[in-house]
């Protein structure tokens, strides 16, 4: 064992940081839209859809498929942005991780 290196303490500290980050991600939000803002979605860092706003102008009973496509596009973009935000936060956390000999590709 490396002198001054206690893997259990580092793992515990990492777990605490990850739990705190999860709480913080729940409070962070991203917004995405489709159709030039006709459909807007807000997603948090836990990838939960918080709100969905649909402009009345896009509601056409004769063209429901277009509305469905706009909703799917907005939600997918919102989820992608939330994933990017979460990955960036995880990257910050992983950057501070210093366990000698531990190099697991794709861990973060």
N, C-alpha and C positions, 0 to 999 in steps of 0.2 A: 504494500500500500504506500502511496506517495505521502510523505510527511506533510501534515497539515490538511490533508484531503480526507474528508469524511463523506462518502457517497450518500449515506442515509440523510445527512443534513442537507445536502444539495438537492436530493430528490424531494424532501419535504418542502424546502424553500421553493422549488419549481412548482410543486402542487399548489402551494399557497398563491404564488404569482398567477398561475393558470386560473384558479378559482376567482381571483380578483379581476382578472382580465375578462372572464366570462360575464361577470356582473357588469363591468364597464361596457362590454359589447352590447348588452341588452339595452343600454341607454343611448347608444350611438345609432343614428339613423342615416339612411341614404334615400334619395328620391330618384325615380326614373319615370319616363313618360314615353308614350307612343302616339303616333298620329298628330304630331305637332302640338302635343300637350292635351289632346282630346281625352286621353286616359293617363292618369297619374297614379303611381303607387309609391308608398313609403314602406321601407323594410328596415328592420333593426339588424344589429350585428349578429344576432342569433338566427338570422335568416327567417324571421317571422314577419309576415305581411301585417303591417299595422293599420294601413288605410288604403283604400282604392277610391279614386274620384273619377267619375265619368261625366264628361260634358254632355249636356242634353242634346246638343246638335248631332252627336254621333249615334244617338239612339234612333234607329230606323227599323221598324218592325219588318220591313221588306228586305233588310240586309243585316240580319243577326250575325251572319258569319263574319262580316267585317268587324263588328264590335267584339266578337269572341277573339279574333286574331289580334286586335289591338290590346285586349286585356292580357292575353298570353304573352305578347311581345313586351309589354310594360312590366309584368311580373317577372319574366325571365331576366330582363335587364336589371331590375331591382335586386333580384337574388344574386346575379353575377357581381354587381357592385358591392353587395353586402359581403360576399365571399372574398372579394379583393381586399375590402377593408379589414376583415378578420385575418386574412393571410398576412397583411402588413403588420397588424398588431402582434400576431404570433411570431413574425420575423424579428420584431423588437425583443420579444421575450427570449427567443432562441439565440439571439445575438449575445445575450448575457450568460448563456449556458456554457460552463467550462468544466466538463468532466473529462479528465485525461483518458485518451484511448477510446472515447465514445464518439463514433462518427457513423451515424445511421442515416444514409441517404433517404430523403423524403420524409424524415421525421417531422419537420416543420416546413 
